[in-house]
Amino acid sequence: MEVKDYSALDDRILVRLVVEGDSRAFEPLFMRHKDAIYAMLVKRSTNIDDVEDLLQEAFMKAFINIDRYNADYDFGAWICAIAKNAFVDFSRSRRSKALNPENNLPLESSCTTTAQAQSPTPEESIINAQQRAQIERYIATLPEDYRTLFAMRFLEEYTYEEIAEALQMKLGTVKTRIHRVRAMMCRLITEGEKIE
């Protein structure tokens, strides 16, 4: 199905297109909901630099987990829940480090407000496998050191501090590189093309 005007499509149709492998359909979802998510994060955060990172992180997690979206619910509410959870995880991590810097145990960082998914149908399993394969193709196009950072941050959900310790890097370097890899992946997702 050749789509010419994604912006005219309903959120649920755009999600279906993304799940079926058309990553270009994700950009209008991002554009449609980014201002509301950004405003929500600005109200909660004390640092505007954190807001931009959290916004990108929320949409990255939404793309990675889009096959878990339940079309019975509003997509805006779903992405908002992901962004709120990202903010809560970020705040807990920061608070935990401030209260007990020696404590390096990760806090629970799963999306607790989303219901457990039921077993997928055979068709859903095929679509989920296609979605994972597409994400893996995008990851494979990244430079090797960025692939590692992406996997640690977005797939394994390590904190910045845990990544810095594991890779023996300065925290600022980790933050900068994760910001870069996040931008690369966002470009891959919305353009569906290789990074130069």
Rosetta blueprint (number, residue, H / E / L):
1 M L
2 E L
3 V L
4 K L
5 D L
6 Y H
7 S H
8 A H
9 L L
10 D L
11 D H
12 R H
13 I H
14 L H
15 V H
16 R H
17 L H
18 V H
19 V H
20 E L
21 G L
22 D L
23 S H
24 R H
25 A H
26 F H
27 E H
28 P H
29 L H
30 F H
31 M H
32 R H
33 H H
34 K H
35 D H
36 A H
37 I H
38 Y H
39 A H
40 M H
41 L H
42 V H
43 K H
44 R H
45 S L
46 T L
47 N L
48 I H
49 D H
50 D H
51 V H
52 E H
53 D H
54 L H
55 L H
56 Q H
57 E H
58 A H
59 F H
60 M H
61 K H
62 A H
63 F H
64 I H
65 N L
66 I H
67 D H
68 R H
69 Y L
70 N L
71 A L
72 D L
73 Y L
74 D L
75 F H
76 G H
77 A H
78 W H
79 I H
80 C H
81 A H
82 I H
83 A H
84 K H
85 N H
86 A H
87 F H
88 V H
89 D H
90 F H
91 S H
92 R H
93 S H
94 R H
95 R H
96 S H
97 K H
98 A H
99 L H
100 N L
101 P L
102 E L
103 N L
104 N L
105 L L
106 P L
107 L L
108 E L
109 S L
110 S L
111 C L
112 T L
113 T L
114 T L
115 A L
116 Q L
117 A L
118 Q L
119 S L
120 P L
121 T L
122 P H
123 E H
124 E H
125 S H
126 I H
127 I H
128 N H
129 A H
130 Q H
131 Q H
132 R H
133 A H
134 Q H
135 I H
136 E H
137 R H
138 Y H
139 I H
140 A H
141 T H
142 L L
143 P L
144 E H
145 D H
146 Y H
147 R H
148 T H
149 L H
150 F H
151 A H
152 M H
153 R H
154 F H
155 L H
156 E L
157 E L
158 Y L
159 T L
160 Y H
161 E H
162 E H
163 I H
164 A H
165 E H
166 A H
167 L H
168 Q L
169 M L
170 K L
171 L H
172 G H
173 T H
174 V H
175 K H
176 T H
177 R H
178 I H
179 H H
180 R H
181 V H
182 R H
183 A H
184 M H
185 M H
186 C H
187 R H
188 L H
189 I H
190 T H
191 E H
192 G L
193 E L
194 K L
195 I L
196 E L
